[in-house]
Amino acid sequence: MESKDLTVMISQVVDDILARKSQPSKVIRVILTGHEQESLLDTLNCIKALYRSGFGIAVTLSHSAEHSIIKSVFLRWQQEDDIEFSIDSYLPSELHDDYYGVFFPAISTNSLSKLALCIRDNLATSWAFHALLNRKSITATLSHEYQTVLDHGPNPLIEQISTYVNKVENYGVRFMTKPKALHIEPKSLITLADVKLQPEDQSLSIDKNTIITPSAKEEIVRRRISIERIN
């Protein structure tokens, strides 16, 4: 991620959580999912920004994060004393429900999919459902893996994963990262069938001379797709 994009993302995360913060000295549960290393630096910078904004930080490791290099990295960061935070693998309970909200940095595709399908069988989804049921603030950023799917995945997979994101947003999760615009291979004509393969609420880049059929235009409006003409 470019430094400018990272700065904007961190600012969005902090501003969004602060906007809903009603009392000082509240704890944010940072739920680490998956074992993706590409987003670790972004995650740390977001946590630092939250800490310096006055939040207490409790880092909770999912099963996959607990058994990956992520745990070692966070233990090292904890020892460096740059910021203070706790580390645990607790499930939500009456003993651990004194938190303002949860933050899922670079949420894994696995946890995203399970949450969208209302499958509550792991630590990450347990915290997500606990927060939703108790009307806690939930903020998340999308993972490098998600962007890879958008860039290289087949259209049916892209549509399914993007549908999951839309569902989770409807539940009340606020996503702070925006995926890059999708791109249809150079075509002179975009039909209804082409548009139906695209996920909802996304940007779509096409050649400036491409013709869009009337039925395709209607579907673009229905799916809330924004068109970006290039070249």
C-alpha positions in Angstrom: 0.0 0.0 0.0 1.3 3.5 -0.9 2.2 5.7 2.0 -0.5 8.3 1.0 -3.2 5.6 0.9 -2.0 4.2 4.3 -2.1 7.7 5.9 -5.7 8.2 4.6 -6.7 4.7 5.8 -5.3 5.2 9.3 -7.0 8.6 9.5 -10.3 7.1 8.5 -10.0 4.3 11.1 -9.2 6.6 13.9 -11.7 9.3 12.9 -14.5 6.7 12.6 -13.9 5.2 16.0 -13.4 8.6 17.7 -16.6 9.8 16.2 -18.5 7.1 18.1 -16.5 7.3 21.3 -18.6 8.6 24.2 -16.3 8.1 27.1 -12.5 8.3 27.6 -10.1 5.5 28.4 -12.1 2.8 26.5 -10.6 -0.4 25.3 -10.5 -1.4 21.6 -10.3 -5.1 20.9 -8.0 -5.6 18.0 -8.9 -9.1 16.5 -6.1 -10.5 14.4 -7.3 -13.1 11.9 -5.4 -15.2 9.3 -1.7 -15.3 8.9 -1.2 -12.6 6.2 2.2 -10.8 6.6 1.8 -8.2 3.9 -0.6 -6.1 6.1 1.4 -6.3 9.4 3.0 -2.9 9.1 -0.4 -1.3 8.2 -1.9 -3.0 11.2 0.7 -1.8 13.6 0.4 1.8 12.4 -3.4 1.7 12.9 -2.9 0.3 16.4 -0.4 3.0 17.2 -2.8 5.7 16.0 -5.6 4.4 18.2 -3.3 4.1 21.2 -2.1 7.7 20.8 -5.7 8.8 20.5 -6.3 7.6 24.0 -7.7 4.1 23.6 -6.5 1.1 25.6 -5.5 -1.7 23.2 -6.3 -5.4 23.7 -4.9 -7.6 20.9 -6.7 -10.9 20.5 -5.2 -13.6 18.3 -7.4 -16.0 16.3 -6.3 -19.6 16.0 -4.5 -19.1 12.8 -2.8 -15.9 14.0 -1.8 -17.6 17.3 0.1 -20.3 15.3 1.8 -18.0 12.8 4.6 -15.5 12.8 2.1 -12.8 13.6 2.2 -13.7 17.3 6.0 -13.5 17.4 5.9 -10.1 15.7 3.4 -8.7 18.2 5.3 -10.1 21.2 8.4 -8.3 19.9 6.5 -5.0 19.4 5.1 -5.4 22.9 8.6 -5.6 24.3 9.8 -2.5 22.5 7.6 -0.4 24.7 6.6 2.0 21.9 3.0 1.4 22.9 1.2 -0.6 25.6 -1.2 -3.4 24.8 -2.2 -6.8 26.1 -2.2 -10.0 24.0 -4.7 -12.9 24.5 -6.8 -15.5 22.8 -9.9 -15.0 24.8 -13.4 -15.7 23.6 -16.0 -13.0 24.6 -17.5 -13.5 28.0 -18.8 -11.5 31.0 -15.2 -11.2 32.1 -14.0 -9.7 28.9 -16.9 -7.6 27.7 -15.7 -4.2 29.0 -14.6 -2.9 25.6 -15.7 0.0 23.5 -15.5 -1.7 20.1 -13.6 -4.2 18.0 -11.2 -3.6 15.1 -10.5 -6.2 12.5 -7.3 -5.1 10.6 -6.9 -7.0 7.3 -9.7 -9.3 8.1 -9.1 -12.7 6.6 -11.3 -14.0 3.8 -12.2 -17.0 5.9 -13.5 -14.9 8.8 -15.2 -12.5 6.4 -17.0 -15.4 4.6 -18.1 -17.0 7.9 -19.4 -13.7 9.3 -21.4 -13.0 6.1 -22.9 -16.5 6.3 -23.6 -16.1 10.1 -21.3 -19.0 11.0 -20.1 -18.5 14.5 -17.6 -21.2 15.1 -14.3 -19.4 15.7 -12.8 -16.7 17.9 -13.1 -13.9 15.2 -16.7 -14.5 14.4 -17.5 -15.0 18.1 -16.2 -11.5 18.9 -17.9 -10.0 15.8 -21.3 -11.4 16.8 -20.8 -10.5 20.5 -20.1 -6.9 19.4 -23.1 -6.8 17.0 -25.5 -8.2 19.6 -24.2 -5.7 22.2 -24.2 -2.8 19.7 -20.5 -2.2 19.9 -18.5 -0.3 17.3 -17.0 -2.6 14.6 -14.4 -1.3 12.2 -12.4 -3.4 9.7 -9.9 -3.1 6.9 -9.7 -5.4 3.9 -6.8 -7.7 3.4 -4.1 -8.0 0.8 -5.7 -11.3 -0.1 -9.0 -9.6 -0.9 -7.4 -7.2 -3.3 -5.5 -10.1 -4.9 -8.9 -11.8 -5.6 -10.2 -8.6 -7.2 -7.1 -8.3 -9.4 -6.7 -11.9 -10.5 -9.7 -14.0 -9.5 -12.4 -15.3 -11.9 -15.5 -13.1 -12.1 -17.8 -15.5 -10.2 -15.4 -15.6 -7.2 -15.0 -11.8 -7.3 -18.8 -11.4 -7.2 -19.2 -13.9 -4.3 -16.5 -12.3 -2.1 -17.7 -8.8 -2.8 -21.3 -10.0 -1.9 -19.9 -11.1 1.4 -18.4 -7.7 2.0 -21.7 -6.0 1.2 -23.6 -8.4 3.6 -21.2 -7.7 6.5 -21.5 -4.0 5.9 -25.3 -4.4 6.1 -24.8 -6.1 9.5 -23.1 -3.0 10.8 -19.4 -3.5 10.1 -17.6 -0.4 8.8 -14.9 -1.1 6.2 -12.3 1.6 5.9 -10.4 0.4 2.9 -11.7 0.7 -0.6 -10.7 -1.8 -3.3 -9.3 -0.7 -6.6 -11.7 -0.4 -9.5 -12.4 -3.7 -11.3 -11.5 -3.9 -15.0 -13.2 -5.7 -17.9 -10.9 -6.9 -20.6 -11.0 -4.6 -23.6 -14.4 -5.0 -25.3 -16.3 -2.8 -27.8 -19.7 -3.7 -26.2 -20.8 -4.3 -22.6 -23.9 -6.5 -22.3 -26.3 -7.4 -19.5 -24.5 -10.7 -19.2 -21.2 -8.9 -18.6 -22.6 -6.7 -15.9 -24.2 -9.6 -14.0 -20.8 -11.0 -13.5 -19.7 -7.9 -11.6 -20.1 -7.4 -7.8 -22.4 -4.7 -6.5 -21.2 -1.3 -5.1 -17.9 -1.3 -6.9 -16.1 0.8 -9.5 -15.7 -0.7 -13.0 -13.1 0.6 -15.5 -13.7 0.2 -19.2 -12.4 1.6 -22.4 -13.6 5.1 -23.2 -15.1 4.0 -26.5 -16.9 1.0 -25.2 -20.7 0.9 -25.9 -23.0 -0.2 -23.0 -26.4 -1.7 -24.0 -29.5 -0.2 -22.4 -30.2 -3.4 -20.4 -26.6 -3.3 -19.1 -27.0 0.3 -18.1 -30.1 -0.6 -16.1 -28.3 -3.4 -14.4 -25.3 -1.1 -13.6 -27.7 1.3 -11.8 -29.4 -1.6 -10.0 -26.1 -2.9 -8.8 -24.9 0.6 -7.8 -21.7 0.2 -10.0 -19.8 3.3 -10.9 -18.2 3.4 -14.4 -14.7 4.7 -14.9 -13.7 5.2 -18.6 -10.0 5.0 -19.3 -7.6 5.5 -22.3 
